[in-house]
Amino acid sequence: MKTHHSNPEHLRDFTTDPRVLLVAAIAVVVATAGLFAGIALLKLIRLATNIAYFGQFSLADLKLENTPLGLAAVLVPVIGALIIGLMARYGSEKIRGHGIPEAIEAILLGR
């Protein structure tokens, strides 16, 4: 009894479709866009940190140990959590859930 895979000749075909180059080019573009989006996100986080802890509208890499708030710096994340809690309670229904996937699903499905 001869099986379909008993002939190893079909395993030697290393040809590929020219569309692979298009897919690879698209992957490079998407990866580059993701890289720049990540860099922009890091800069936005740095900006928000500088505004919240130092009162400066700056992208400088400031150390949190030098904040003029002293021990009151502990209150900054607490205030942020309270703001997010109020937004979730009294704001849009779309931001409630257990994370990013639920938020994306709610926005896409219009719930």
SELOGU-187225 format. One record per residue: residue in three letters; x, y, z of N, C-alpha, C, CB in turn. Coordinates in pm, whole numbers, padded with zeros to 5 digits, always signed. Glycine has a CB too. Example, Ala and Ser with C-alpha at 12.3 -4.5 7.8 and 13.67 -1.06 7.14 Angstrom:
% residues 2
ala+01319-00569+00780+01230-00450+00780+01320-00330+00780+01131-00447+00905/ser+01285-00225+00708+01367-00106+00714+01290+00003+00787+01408-00060+00572/
***
This chain:
% residues 111
met+00084-00118+00000+00000+00000+00000+00088+00124+00000-00096+00000+00121/lys+00068+00206-00097+00149+00325-00112+00072+00445-00056+00188+00348-00261/thr+00136+00520+00033+00070+00638+00089+00103+00760+00007+00111+00660+00236/his+00030+00863+00029+00048+00989-00045+00183+01052-00015-00064+01087-00010/his+00232+01037+00105+00356+01102+00147+00479+01013+00133+00344+01148+00289/ser+00465+00900+00067+00581+00812+00054+00681+00862-00050+00537+00672+00019/asn+00639+00951-00138+00727+01006-00240+00783+01139-00190+00651+01024-00376/pro+00913+01146-00158+00969+01270-00104+00994+01377-00208+01096+01241-00033/glu+00963+01350-00336+00989+01449-00442+00910+01578-00418+00953+01390-00578/his+00789+01568-00366+00708+01688-00346+00762+01776-00233+00563+01648-00317/leu+00850+01722-00153+00907+01799-00042+01021+01888-00088+00955+01706+00067/arg+01068+01871-00209+01183+01947-00257+01144+02075-00330+01266+01860-00348/asp+01021+02108-00333+00975+02228-00403+00988+02348-00310+00829+02210-00453/phe+01086+02433-00337+01108+02552-00255+01064+02679-00328+01255+02563-00217/thr+00981+02664-00429+00933+02782-00499+00833+02855-00411+00868+02743-00635/thr+00821+02982-00438+00727+03062-00360+00655+03159-00453+00799+03138-00246/asp+00550+03210-00404+00468+03304-00481+00529+03444-00470+00321+03303-00430/pro+00528+03521-00576+00582+03659-00567+00506+03747-00467+00577+03724-00704/arg+00386+03706-00429+00311+03784-00330+00379+03785-00194+00170+03729-00316/val+00468+03691-00171+00542+03689-00045+00621+03818-00027+00637+03566-00040/leu+00675+03871-00136+00748+03998-00128+00656+04112-00089+00816+04029-00263/leu+00534+04111-00142+00436+04214-00105+00400+04203+00042+00310+04202-00192/val+00378+04081+00088+00345+04060+00230+00461+04104+00319+00310+03912+00256/ala+00583+04073+00278+00700+04115+00355+00713+04267+00358+00828+04053+00297/ala+00686+04332+00246+00692+04479+00242+00585+04540+00331+00675+04530+00098/ile+00465+04483+00329+00359+04532+00417+00398+04512+00562+00225+04461+00386/ala+00460+04398+00593+00503+04371+00731+00606+04474+00777+00561+04230+00742/val+00697+04512+00688+00798+04612+00724+00730+04747+00752+00903+04627+00611/val+00633+04783+00669+00562+04910+00689+00484+04908+00821+00466+04937+00572/val+00414+04799+00848+00336+04789+00972+00429+04790+01094+00251+04660+00972/ala+00540+04720+01087+00635+04718+01198+00695+04856+01222+00747+04617+01171/thr+00725+04928+01115+00778+05064+01129+00675+05156+01191+00823+05119+00992/ala+00550+05143+01148+00443+05224+01208+00427+05190+01356+00310+05201+01133/gly+00436+05062+01390+00428+05022+01530+00543+05076+01612+00426+04871+01540/leu+00662+05079+01552+00778+05136+01620+00756+05282+01654+00904+05120+01533/phe+00711+05359+01554+00691+05502+01578+00574+05527+01673+00667+05574+01446/ala+00471+05443+01668+00361+05456+01763+00409+05428+01905+00245+05360+01725/gly+00496+05330+01922+00552+05300+02054+00638+05413+02107+00633+05174+02049/ile+00718+05471+02020+00802+05585+02061+00714+05702+02101+00898+05626+01947/ala+00608+05729+02022+00516+05838+02055+00447+05813+02188+00411+05856+01943/leu+00408+05687+02214+00344+05654+02341+00439+05678+02458+00296+05509+02340/leu+00565+05639+02443+00662+05662+02550+00681+05811+02576+00796+05598+02514/lys+00682+05891+02470+00696+06036+02487+00572+06096+02554+00719+06103+02351/leu+00454+06045+02521+00332+06093+02588+00331+06056+02736+00209+06035+02519/ile+00380+05937+02769+00389+05897+02909+00487+05988+02983+00432+05749+02922/arg+00599+06017+02920+00698+06107+02980+00639+06247+02999+00825+06114+02893/leu+00564+06295+02901+00501+06426+02910+00400+06430+03024+00432+06463+02777/ala+00315+06328+03034+00216+06322+03142+00284+06314+03278+00122+06202+03122/thr+00391+06238+03287+00465+06229+03413+00525+06363+03452+00576+06123+03402/asn+00584+06432+03357+00644+06563+03386+00538+06665+03426+00722+06614+03266/ile+00421+06660+03363+00315+06753+03401+00264+06721+03541+00199+06747+03300/ala+00241+06593+03570+00182+06554+03698+00278+06572+03815+00137+06410+03692/tyr+00405+06539+03797+00498+06540+03909+00582+06668+03918+00589+06423+03898/phe+00604+06736+03805+00693+06852+03807+00624+06981+03764+00811+06826+03718/gly+00504+06969+03708+00434+07087+03660+00499+07149+03539+00424+07188+03769/gln+00573+07071+03463+00645+07120+03345+00590+07053+03220+00797+07093+03358/phe+00565+07133+03118+00524+07080+02988+00651+07052+02909+00430+07181+02911/ser+00708+06933+02933+00840+06902+02880+00852+06752+02854+00951+06949+02978/leu+00938+06718+02759+00968+06578+02730+01101+06535+02790+00969+06555+02580/ala+01157+06616+02877+01286+06585+02939+01272+06461+03027+01338+06705+03022/asp+01380+06386+03038+01381+06266+03120+01417+06305+03263+01482+06160+03064/leu+01317+06348+03338+01339+06392+03476+01321+06273+03570+01241+06507+03514/lys+01398+06272+03676+01392+06164+03774+01285+06195+03878+01530+06143+03842/leu+01203+06095+03909+01095+06117+04005+01147+06142+04146+01002+05997+04006/glu+01268+06102+04173+01324+06126+04307+01349+06274+04331+01453+06047+04325/asn+01351+06354+04224+01375+06498+04237+01246+06579+04232+01469+06544+04129/thr+01132+06517+04246+01005+06589+04238+00989+06685+04355+00888+06490+04234/pro+00934+06803+04330+00914+06898+04439+00796+06861+04529+00891+07037+04382/leu+00722+06757+04494+00605+06718+04573+00642+06646+04702+00515+06631+04491/gly+00760+06589+04708+00799+06514+04827+00713+06390+04844+00790+06603+04953/leu+00667+06367+04966+00584+06249+04993+00445+06261+04931+00570+06228+05143/ala+00404+06382+04897+00274+06400+04833+00272+06341+04692+00238+06550+04827/ala+00387+06303+04641+00394+06241+04508+00317+06109+04505+00540+06217+04468/val+00296+06049+04620+00219+05925+04628+00074+05950+04588+00227+05865+04770/leu+00027+06072+04607-00113+06103+04578-00142+06117+04428-00151+06231+04647/val-00040+06136+04346-00062+06155+04202-00131+06033+04140+00072+06182+04131/pro-00084+05910+04159-00155+05795+04102-00292+05774+04165-00072+05669+04118/val-00306+05809+04292-00435+05795+04358-00537+05889+04293-00423+05826+04510/ile-00497+06012+04267-00586+06108+04202-00620+06059+04060-00521+06249+04197/gly-00521+06006+03990-00546+05951+03857-00646+05836+03861-00416+05904+03794/ala-00632+05748+03959-00725+05635+03972-00866+05684+04003-00678+05539+04081/leu-00877+05787+04086-01009+05844+04117-01073+05904+03991-00997+05950+04227/ile-00994+05973+03913-01047+06031+03789-01096+05922+03694-00939+06118+03719/ile-01017+05817+03678-01057+05705+03590-01181+05636+03646-00942+05604+03575/gly-01187+05620+03778-01305+05560+03839-01431+05642+03815-01284+05544+03988/leu-01420+05774+03827-01535+05860+03799-01574+05855+03652-01504+06005+03840/met-01475+05848+03565-01505+05837+03421-01577+05705+03391-01375+05846+03338/ala-01535+05597+03455-01598+05467+03432-01739+05463+03491-01513+05355+03491/arg-01757+05529+03605-01888+05526+03672-01989+05615+03603-01873+05568+03817/tyr-01950+05737+03572-02045+05835+03520-02025+05866+03372-02036+05961+03600/gly-01922+05815+03315-01892+05843+03174-01954+05740+03083-01742+05848+03151/ser-01884+05710+02978-01932+05619+02875-01934+05475+02927-01845+05628+02750/glu-02033+05401+02880-02041+05258+02913-01929+05180+02845-02178+05200+02871/lys-01872+05238+02740-01773+05167+02660-01640+05149+02731-01751+05240+02531/ile-01613+05225+02835-01483+05211+02901-01487+05116+03019-01434+05346+02946/arg-01602+05057+03044-01610+04958+03151-01566+04823+03099-01754+04949+03209/gly-01510+04742+03185-01465+04610+03144-01337+04572+03215-01446+04605+02993/his-01274+04471+03162-01155+04416+03226-01028+04441+03147-01172+04269+03247/gly-01030+04541+03061-00906+04572+02992-00928+04617+02849-00817+04454+02992/ile-00818+04624+02779-00817+04675+02643-00903+04592+02547-00674+04681+02592/pro-00897+04458+02549-00979+04383+02453-01128+04411+02466-00955+04234+02471/glu-01178+04424+02589-01319+04454+02608-01352+04594+02560-01356+04439+02754/ala-01264+04689+02582-01287+04826+02535-01290+04830+02383-01179+04921+02589/ile-01197+04762+02318-01195+04760+02171-01320+04692+02117-01068+04687+02120/glu-01359+04581+02179-01480+04511+02135-01603+04599+02152-01497+04381+02214/ala-01613+04670+02264-01728+04757+02287-01734+04869+02185-01723+04816+02428/ile-01620+04923+02150-01618+05032+02051-01652+04979+01913-01480+05100+02049/leu-01596+04864+01875-01620+04809+01742-01764+04762+01725-01526+04694+01715/leu-01821+04704+01829-01958+04654+01820-02061+04760+01855-01975+04534+01910/gly-02017+04874+01902-02109+04983+01933-02190+04960+02058-02201+05005+01819/arg-02138+04881+02151-02211+04856+02276-02171+04953+02382-02188+04714+02325/
***
